[in-house]
Amino acid sequence: MTKTGPGRLAALVLGAVLLGSCTGPSRTAGTTLVTSGVDRTTIPTALPQATSTTQPIPTTASAPTAPGAVDDLIALLPPATRTPQGWVVSPGAPTTGLVSDEGFFVGSCSGGNADARAVANRAWGAAHHGGYDTHEGAAGSVSVFGFPSSEDAEGFMRLTERNGACSATAEVPEGSGRGAYDGFADVAQDGTARWTITETSATDGLVFVGVDSALVLRVDDLVRATVAGREYSAQLNEVTAFVRLGRFVIATGLASYCCGDGYDEPAGTYVASLADLLPLLEGATAHAASVLVARAMR
């Protein structure tokens, strides 16, 4: 996922899949210093423990989808009727494919994006929803990953958990390309500033009735720069929930841009939360589970 400046959020390709789970190109840096005890007072990292959905999710261990059936993955993506109230579906058809990427500002803890973690566990395909815009100005996403076995899918979950707890600081240039941060959203400003990015990520368990396993990944970035004696800063926050249904993993994410300082425009204060993600998580999981159960009954 490309990190962008004020008022601009790239779609989560969890692709997210804001997606910690982001699968698109872009977020790498040069020298990375892994640190401990990074000041987290300005980056909200608390992850509330989610409760189950209002209706149990049916089990799907016997779903017969064969590896390579990408259309079956697309069918697991939620339809427009599963869009949370007040959210707007972004234009564009679903995309498919696995695009591995790694490095600082990619995924979490420089351990690779969601696609890379999926490939490491023999995933045969992925489908990514076109995305959502929320009334708070955040960007939502849904992705589905297909694996040859339940064990492979669980390996993806465990790798996500292992890679999901760290703090790191690095410097990147102003710009819109790979290894850059587009803090000013102006091509004329490319290369004029160096941004210091402090990234903090954490994982937590997720209580979700009827699924095989679930977890939450939170990635928070504090970006700072000084240009012509003026200080600029902002927060980029992503919360992504991963739910495993047999040989499939559904990833839902929500990303926000918050609390910009130094810019002429007023700063927003909204930070994406697990509570705000839950309606999308519940709808997407229920839809995928119902499709898998229907296939198992054929």
C-alpha positions in Angstrom: 0.0 0.0 0.0 1.3 3.4 -0.9 1.3 5.8 2.0 0.1 9.2 0.9 -0.3 12.7 2.3 -3.1 14.8 3.8 -6.6 13.8 2.6 -5.3 11.0 0.4 -5.5 7.3 1.3 -4.5 4.6 -1.2 -6.8 1.7 -1.4 -5.8 -1.2 0.8 -4.9 -4.1 -1.6 -4.8 -6.7 1.4 -4.3 -5.5 -0.7 -5.1 -4.5 1.4 -5.7 -4.8 2.8 -4.6 -1.8 4.4 -3.7 -3.5 4.7 -0.1 -4.5 7.5 -1.7 -6.5 4.9 -1.0 -4.3 2.1 0.0 -6.0 -1.1 0.6 -3.2 -3.5 4.0 -1.7 -4.4 5.7 1.1 -2.6 6.6 1.1 1.1 10.3 0.6 1.4 13.1 2.7 2.8 16.8 2.9 3.0 18.6 2.3 6.3 16.3 0.8 8.9 17.0 1.0 12.6 15.0 -1.5 14.7 14.4 0.0 18.1 12.7 -0.8 21.4 10.9 1.5 23.7 9.8 3.9 20.9 7.6 6.7 22.3 4.1 5.5 21.5 2.2 8.2 23.2 1.2 9.9 20.0 0.3 6.6 18.2 -2.8 4.9 19.4 -2.0 1.1 19.6 -4.7 -0.3 21.9 -6.5 -3.2 20.3 -9.9 -3.9 21.9 -10.8 -7.6 22.1 -13.6 -8.2 19.6 -16.6 -10.2 20.5 -18.3 -12.7 18.2 -20.8 -11.8 15.4 -24.5 -11.7 16.2 -25.0 -15.0 14.4 -22.6 -18.0 14.5 -20.5 -18.4 11.4 -20.9 -21.9 9.8 -17.9 -24.2 9.6 -16.3 -24.8 6.2 -13.6 -27.5 6.6 -14.9 -29.6 3.7 -15.2 -26.8 1.1 -14.1 -28.5 -2.2 -12.7 -25.6 -4.2 -9.7 -26.8 -6.2 -6.4 -24.8 -6.3 -6.3 -22.5 -9.2 -10.0 -21.6 -9.3 -9.6 -17.8 -9.0 -13.2 -17.2 -9.9 -14.1 -19.1 -6.7 -12.0 -16.6 -4.7 -13.8 -13.7 -6.3 -17.1 -15.3 -5.3 -15.9 -15.2 -1.7 -15.6 -11.4 -1.7 -18.6 -9.6 -0.2 -21.3 -8.2 -2.5 -22.5 -4.7 -2.3 -25.3 -5.8 0.0 -22.7 -6.6 2.6 -21.4 -3.0 2.6 -21.5 -1.4 6.1 -24.0 1.4 6.5 -22.6 4.7 5.4 -19.7 3.2 3.5 -19.3 3.7 -0.3 -18.0 1.0 -2.6 -15.1 2.3 -4.6 -15.4 2.0 -8.4 -13.5 -0.8 -10.1 -13.7 -4.6 -10.4 -12.0 -7.0 -8.1 -8.3 -7.8 -8.8 -6.5 -11.1 -8.5 -3.0 -12.3 -8.1 -0.2 -12.4 -5.6 2.4 -9.6 -5.6 5.1 -10.3 -3.0 6.9 -7.3 -1.5 9.1 -6.8 1.5 11.1 -4.2 3.4 10.5 -1.3 5.8 7.1 0.4 5.2 5.8 -2.8 3.6 3.5 -5.1 5.6 4.8 -5.0 9.1 8.2 -5.4 10.8 9.9 -5.6 7.4 8.6 -9.2 7.2 6.9 -8.9 3.9 3.4 -7.9 2.9 0.3 -10.2 3.1 1.0 -11.6 -0.4 4.5 -12.5 0.5 3.4 -14.2 3.7 0.8 -16.1 1.6 3.3 -17.2 -1.0 5.6 -18.4 1.8 2.8 -20.7 2.8 2.1 -22.0 -0.7 -1.0 -19.9 -1.5 -2.3 -20.6 -5.0 -4.3 -17.3 -5.4 -5.8 -14.2 -4.0 -8.7 -11.9 -4.8 -9.0 -8.2 -3.7 -12.2 -6.2 -3.4 -12.2 -2.8 -5.1 -12.3 -1.1 -1.7 -14.5 1.2 0.3 -14.6 4.8 1.5 -16.1 5.5 4.9 -17.8 8.7 6.1 -14.9 9.4 8.4 -12.6 9.5 5.4 -10.9 6.1 6.0 -10.3 3.4 3.3 -11.6 -0.1 3.7 -10.6 -3.3 2.0 -11.3 -7.0 1.7 -9.0 -9.7 0.3 -9.4 -13.5 0.1 -6.4 -15.9 0.0 -6.6 -19.5 -1.1 -4.3 -22.3 0.2 -3.8 -25.9 -0.7 -4.6 -27.0 2.9 -5.9 -25.8 6.2 -2.4 -26.3 7.6 -1.0 -23.9 4.9 -3.6 -21.3 5.7 -2.9 -21.6 9.4 0.8 -21.2 8.6 0.0 -17.9 7.1 -1.9 -16.8 10.2 1.0 -17.8 12.5 3.6 -16.1 10.3 1.4 -12.9 10.4 1.4 -13.2 14.2 5.1 -13.8 14.5 6.0 -10.8 12.2 3.5 -8.5 13.8 5.1 -7.0 16.9 8.0 -4.5 16.5 9.0 -0.9 16.3 11.3 0.6 13.7 12.5 4.0 12.5 13.8 5.0 9.0 14.1 7.9 6.7 12.5 8.1 3.3 12.4 10.9 0.6 9.3 12.9 -0.4 7.8 11.4 -3.5 5.1 9.0 -4.9 7.3 6.1 -6.0 8.6 3.1 -4.2 10.6 3.8 -1.1 9.0 7.3 -0.7 6.3 9.1 1.2 4.0 11.5 -0.7 3.5 13.9 2.2 2.7 17.0 0.0 0.9 15.2 -2.8 2.7 17.5 -5.3 5.1 16.3 -7.9 6.9 19.6 -7.7 7.9 18.8 -4.1 9.4 15.4 -4.9 12.9 15.1 -3.4 12.6 18.3 -1.5 12.1 16.7 1.9 13.2 13.7 4.0 10.6 12.1 6.2 11.4 10.3 9.4 9.0 7.4 9.8 8.4 5.7 13.2 6.5 2.5 12.6 4.9 0.5 15.4 3.0 -2.8 14.9 1.2 -5.2 17.2 -1.0 -8.3 16.9 -3.8 -9.5 19.2 -6.2 -12.4 19.4 -9.7 -12.1 18.0 -12.7 -13.9 19.5 -14.9 -14.8 16.5 -17.5 -17.7 16.8 -17.5 -20.4 14.2 -14.1 -19.6 12.5 -11.0 -21.8 12.7 -8.7 -19.0 13.8 -8.5 -15.2 13.8 -6.2 -12.3 14.7 -5.8 -8.6 14.4 -2.8 -6.7 13.1 -2.3 -3.0 13.8 0.3 -0.9 12.0 0.8 2.7 13.1 3.2 5.2 11.4 4.2 8.6 12.6 5.8 10.6 9.8 7.8 13.8 10.4 9.7 16.3 8.3 11.1 19.8 8.5 11.0 21.9 5.3 12.1 25.6 5.2 12.0 25.7 8.9 8.5 24.4 9.2 7.7 21.2 10.9 5.2 18.7 9.4 3.8 15.5 10.9 1.0 13.1 10.5 -0.2 9.6 11.6 -1.1 6.7 9.3 -3.1 4.0 11.0 -4.1 0.6 9.7 -6.1 -2.1 11.4 -6.5 -5.5 9.7 -8.4 -8.6 10.8 -7.5 -12.0 9.4 -10.0 -14.8 9.7 -9.4 -18.4 8.6 -12.2 -20.6 7.2 -10.6 -23.9 6.4 -8.2 -23.4 3.5 -9.1 -19.8 3.0 -8.2 -16.6 4.8 -10.4 -13.5 4.7 -8.5 -10.3 5.4 -10.5 -7.1 6.1 -8.8 -3.7 6.7 -9.4 -0.1 7.5 -6.8 2.7 7.1 -6.9 6.3 8.1 -4.8 9.5 7.8 -4.8 11.5 11.0 -3.7 14.5 12.9 -1.6 16.3 10.3 0.4 19.2 11.6 2.1 22.0 9.7 -0.2 21.9 6.7 -2.5 24.9 5.8 -5.6 22.7 5.9 -7.3 21.8 9.1 -6.1 18.5 10.7 -8.5 15.6 11.0 -8.6 13.5 14.2 -10.1 10.2 13.2 -8.1 7.1 13.8 -9.2 3.7 12.3 -10.3 1.3 15.0 -11.2 -2.4 15.3 -14.6 -1.4 16.4 -15.2 0.5 13.2 -13.9 -2.4 11.2 -16.2 -5.0 12.8 -19.2 -4.4 10.5 -17.1 -5.1 7.4 -15.4 -8.0 9.1 -18.7 -9.6 10.1 -20.3 -9.1 6.7 -17.4 -10.3 4.7 -16.9 -13.4 6.9 -20.5 -14.3 7.0 -20.7 -14.1 3.2 -17.6 -16.2 2.6 -18.7 -18.8 5.1 -22.2 -19.1 3.4 -20.6 -19.5 0.0 -18.2 -22.2 1.2 -21.0 -24.1 3.0 -23.1 -24.0 -0.2 -20.2 -25.5 -2.2 -19.6 -28.2 0.3 -23.3 -29.3 0.0 -23.2 -29.7 -3.8 
